[in-house]
């Protein structure tokens, strides 16, 4: 249960030393109760008090990690059911399923798909994070060879070891412990040895049971055994039941405050449908409600694009707009005679504009000033997108060294900025462009033709 400011204040040394950055211990306690600072900021708080505070202020859903080195991923730690209430914290991760019954051709195809997905969208690198390995033959050596082959060729993936055999789990965990794998397969029959394996290698342990009630009981037993680095699966393999499981597990943890279900969950979309597009639709649902790992049969580029874009949009702070990095961007083989367009740093606007510029096949430059991360009209209305900010961007990014035309194309919806920009940029000519991005291809082609004639 969360502590209020006065309860925290009673645990403080009451020195009013100001070393925490606050004028008094009471002010520090009040801010700490609101989540606005950390207990570690107080240099004189006892370890007992810090431990008590950590337990009281921890989110109802435990934060867990897997992976190693630069590829460490965090799951859980969520505090709200709906993104607009605050924000979702730790984005779900995608897994491609491999089994030791697959032939070499199928394995090779999935490896190539994983390797083909490697691109950047709004300053985030997009790639497949997990390769899930399900042992179906019971052949330990064959299973280990499969994991070794895939992880050797796909250096960015973390293995997810799926087996209910403690012997195979132990061998795989020992072999690939350096990659920080997820160990999945603890159930009512084998949870004691599986917990021991997870403890030995400090692994995230996947727990599965047939239904929410049995899963709840199993998690209690594992917690009593002293292990709390868990990933939950209520066993449903059809969409309706799996969706109910996800929602009820999350509501039990966040609304009821029951930490038995306060762990991230996994969705085996690969077992719910065979059709590629149906898996895409299901995965989209579980990004929002509320899977932390989503296992698909395969992820090629056509699947990755919508899934990664949706995940990025959902797992950003709704109070902070998605922004593109400010600068001047070259579109195609633009040179010193190519047109220069300006737009705002709101990511959606940039991608729409840049897409239309690319579609025009007219080599161009796009200038992105600091516009507060807002859309064109919102940035203009708030005073963020104006003659001064645009002129500053021209100077900061040395645009005059890149082009000779001294012409700047502005969005048609802010035509009123024309004179302000020309005043702020002596010697420049401002051209009012289209009101809608869709009209840019025709506009740019006419612009190029007019310059050529």
ABEGO torsion letter per residue (X at the ends): XBBBAAAAAAABAGAGAGAAGBABAAAAAAAAAAGABBAAABAABBAAAAAAAAAAABBABBBBBBEBEABBBBBEGBABABAAABBBABBBBBBBBBBAABBAAAAAAAAAAAAABBBBBGGBBBBBABBBBBBAAGBAAAAAAAAAAAAAABAABBBBBBBABAAAAAAAAAAAAAAGBBBBGBBAAAAAAAAAAAAAAGBBBBBBBBEAAAAAAAAAAAAAAGBABBBBBAGBABAAAAAAAAAAAAAAAAAAGBAAABBBBBBBAAAABABAAAAAAAAAAAAAOABABBBBABBBAAAAAAAAAAAAAAABBAABBBBBBBEBBBBEBBBAABBBBBBBABAAAAAAAAAAAAAAGBBBBBBBBBAGGBBAAAAAAAGABBAAAAAAAAAAAGAAAABAAGBBBBBAAAAAAAAAAAAABBGBBBBBBBABAAAAAAAAAAAAAAAAX
